Every structure is written in C-alpha cells, then in structure tokens.
Amino acid sequence: MTEPARSGSSAGSADGGFAVVELFTSQGCNSCPPAEEALTDIEQDARQRGEPVFALGFHVDYWDYLGWPDRFADAAYSARQDAYARAFGLGGLYTPQMVVNGSVEFVGSDRGKATSAIVAALASVATTPLELSLDAGAGAHRVAVDYRTGPPPEKAVLNVAVVQRGLVSEIARGENAGRTLRQDNVVRAFTSVGLDADRGRVEVEVPPDLDHRQASVVGYVQHDGARAIVGAAAVDLQPA
C-alpha cells in the first residue's frame, strides 16, 4: 500500500510550554486595529525566535449591523467567544478580546498583559503533546491534517484552524470607514472534533481564495468544559 504524500512537519508542544493566542476582533470595530497589529507582532516575533506561540484572529459577526459585513466573520466565532465569556463569568462580549491558552483573557490591545500571559504560558509544560502532518494530496479546497497526541484528557477536543497572513481590506462603512486594514493570522477555516483516540485525521474545507503560500494550520487540544488548552502545534501549508 502506497503511503500518502506528506507536506510539512509540525512545530509545537512536544516538550515544553506553548501559547495559543486567540483574538476576537472585527473590521467594524475601530478599537480593533491596534489589537490586530499586536497579534501580528506577536506572531512575527515568535517566528523569529522559534517559539511555539500560535496566533489566531477570530472575526466575529455581531459588528456587521453597523453597515460593514466583515468578510472574514462567522457566527461560529461569535459563539466561540460567547463560550469563553460564560467560562470566565463575563457579563457579555467585547472586542478586541485576547484569550491565552483558554485560561486568561484581557483587552486585546493591552500589549503588557499579552506579553505577561505569553511568558507565563511558555514557562508551563504541555500535558498533551501534539504533532501534526499534512496530506499534500487532499486538493486545493481541502486540508487533511493527521494528528498524534499524548493521552488526551477526558472530554477533550482538537481544534484545527487554517490561518492566513497578509490580507488587505478596504473598509467602506462602519467605524473604520475609509481605512485600509492589513490583517494577519486571520482564521479562514475552523473545526473541532472530539478526541477519543491519540491519533487520527481531520479534514477542513478552506475558502477558494485562500493563499496557501501565506497560510498555516494550527491545532490545539482543549478541555471541552474548562476551556484550558493543554497542547498545540502548527504547520505551514507550503513550507519555506
């Protein structure tokens, strides 16, 4: 039997700590661009240092009522933020919001808090190591991710996100009307699957306009109830 073609190898929580940085944002929110710039800097700095820091920009849809439908927004991402709000005991949703490793949240433009949270996360130990590999033959509009983990905790899920860098949008309406926004690490596709085995495959549909040269797959293991993230890894769709 012929082994399927593979593309890329994961970098992530094989041994030490890691930081999954989720930003909830919107193109319709005028306080979000500074947080998105912070997320870009976090990801670029981590790449230069070779640190396992994984940045994800989730665009929510509840700002669309102002007249600018964010082309990256998804109601599922708003629902994800709402689950965090309930877990943290917050009174409601807000943007920009950053969540690090599912365990600490703060205003996304607060670089001091972001740095402190990431440093603390990197000093921790991954309890569920995760490795990812890609099937290069899955097709242009589908990403097939093979994963291998340590023994997962009970009620754990594997989140798989496809993120894209270097996106530019001209904003015509809403609070950012007239601005050109450059956004990185934008979540273009996302799915969660229950972890009942230490290895398996997840397939994700990706949008037809995804630039594979600027995209990565981020996987992270999360407690379904407590929301704590216990392992993470990433792999570029087209390795350099």
Residue pairs with C-beta under 8 A, 6 or more apart in sequence:
4 135
4 136
4 137
5 135
5 136
5 137
6 133
6 134
6 135
6 136
7 133
7 134
7 135
7 136
7 237
7 238
7 239
8 133
8 134
8 235
8 236
8 237
8 239
9 131
9 133
9 235
9 239
10 130
10 131
10 132
10 133
10 219
10 233
10 234
10 235
11 50
11 52
11 233
11 234
11 235
12 18
12 52
12 54
12 126
12 129
12 130
12 131
12 132
12 219
12 231
12 232
12 233
12 234
13 52
13 126
13 128
13 129
13 130
13 231
13 232
13 233
14 126
14 129
14 131
14 233
15 125
15 126
15 129
16 52
16 122
16 125
16 126
17 52
17 121
17 122
17 123
17 124
17 125
17 126
18 52
18 53
18 54
18 101
18 121
18 122
18 126
18 231
18 232
19 51
19 52
19 53
19 54
19 100
19 101
19 117
19 118
19 121
19 122
20 54
20 56
20 100
20 101
20 102
20 121
20 218
20 220
20 229
20 232
21 39
21 42
21 53
21 54
21 55
21 56
21 98
21 99
21 100
21 114
21 118
22 56
22 58
22 98
22 99
22 100
22 102
23 35
23 36
23 39
23 55
23 56
23 57
23 58
23 96
23 97
23 98
23 108
23 185
24 58
24 60
24 77
24 80
24 81
24 93
24 95
24 96
24 97
24 98
24 99
24 108
25 32
25 35
25 36
25 57
25 58
25 59
25 60
25 95
25 96
25 108
26 32
26 59
26 60
26 61
26 62
26 63
26 64
26 70
26 73
26 95
27 59
27 63
27 68
27 70
27 71
27 72
27 73
27 169
27 171
27 174
27 176
27 181
27 183
28 63
28 64
28 66
28 67
28 68
28 70
28 174
28 175
28 176
29 63
29 95
29 96
29 175
29 176
30 175
30 176
31 95
31 96
31 109
32 95
32 96
32 108
33 176
33 179
33 181
34 96
34 109
35 95
35 96
35 98
35 107
35 108
35 109
36 57
36 96
36 181
36 183
36 184
38 108
38 109
38 111
38 114
39 55
39 57
39 98
39 108
39 184
39 185
40 55
40 183
40 184
40 185
42 53
42 55
42 114
42 118
43 53
43 55
43 165
43 184
43 185
44 184
45 51
45 53
46 52
46 53
46 54
46 55
51 122
52 122
52 232
52 233
52 234
53 118
53 122
54 218
54 220
54 232
54 234
55 163
55 184
55 185
56 161
56 163
56 185
56 187
56 218
57 72
57 163
57 183
57 184
57 185
57 186
57 187
58 74
58 77
58 80
58 81
58 187
58 190
59 70
59 72
59 73
59 74
59 77
59 186
59 187
60 70
60 73
60 74
60 77
60 78
60 81
60 93
60 95
61 70
61 73
61 74
61 75
61 77
61 78
62 78
62 93
63 70
63 73
63 95
63 174
64 70
64 73
66 173
66 174
66 175
67 173
67 174
68 171
68 172
68 173
68 174
68 176
68 177
71 169
72 167
72 183
72 186
72 187
72 188
74 190
76 190
77 187
77 190
78 93
81 93
81 97
82 93
83 227
84 90
84 97
84 99
84 102
84 105
84 227
85 91
85 92
85 93
87 102
87 226
87 227
88 105
90 105
94 107
95 108
96 107
96 108
96 109
97 105
97 106
97 107
97 108
98 105
98 106
98 107
98 108
98 110
98 113
98 114
98 117
99 105
100 114
100 117
100 118
100 121
101 117
101 121
101 124
101 228
101 229
102 222
102 223
102 226
102 227
102 228
102 229
103 227
103 228
103 229
104 117
106 113
106 114
106 117
107 113
108 114
126 230
126 231
126 232
127 150
127 153
127 230
127 231
128 149
128 150
128 151
128 152
128 153
128 156
128 221
128 230
128 231
129 149
129 150
129 231
130 147
130 148
130 149
130 150
130 158
130 219
130 220
130 221
130 231
130 232
130 233
131 147
131 148
131 149
131 233
132 145
132 146
132 147
132 217
132 219
132 233
132 234
132 235
133 145
133 146
133 235
134 143
134 144
134 145
134 146
134 217
134 235
134 237
135 144
135 145
135 146
135 201
138 144
138 203
140 208
140 212
141 205
141 206
141 207
141 208
142 203
142 204
142 205
142 206
143 162
143 189
143 203
143 204
143 206
143 217
143 237
144 201
144 202
144 203
145 160
145 201
145 202
145 203
145 204
145 217
145 219
146 199
146 200
146 201
147 158
147 199
147 200
147 201
147 202
147 219
148 198
148 199
149 158
149 195
149 198
149 199
149 221
149 231
150 198
150 231
151 198
152 195
152 196
152 198
152 221
153 221
153 223
153 230
155 223
155 224
155 225
156 194
156 195
156 221
156 222
156 223
156 224
156 230
157 192
157 193
157 194
157 195
157 221
157 222
157 224
158 192
158 193
158 194
158 195
158 202
158 219
158 220
158 221
158 222
159 190
159 191
159 192
159 219
159 220
159 221
159 222
160 190
160 191
160 192
160 193
160 202
160 204
160 217
160 218
160 219
161 187
161 189
161 190
161 217
161 218
161 219
162 187
162 188
162 189
162 190
162 204
162 206
162 210
162 215
162 216
162 217
162 218
162 237
163 185
163 186
163 187
163 188
163 215
163 216
163 217
163 218
164 184
164 185
164 186
164 188
164 210
164 211
164 214
164 215
165 184
165 185
165 186
165 214
165 215
165 216
166 182
166 184
166 211
166 214
167 182
167 183
167 184
167 186
168 180
168 181
168 182
168 183
169 180
169 181
169 183
170 180
171 177
171 178
171 179
171 180
171 181
172 178
188 206
188 207
188 210
188 215
189 204
189 205
189 206
189 207
189 210
190 204
191 202
191 204
192 222
193 200
193 202
194 224
195 221
202 219
204 217
206 215
212 237
212 238
213 237
213 238
215 236
215 237
215 238
216 234
216 235
216 236
216 237
217 234
217 235
217 236
217 237
218 232
218 233
218 234
219 232
219 233
219 234
220 229
220 231
220 232
220 233
221 229
221 230
221 231
221 232
222 228
222 229
222 230
223 229
223 230
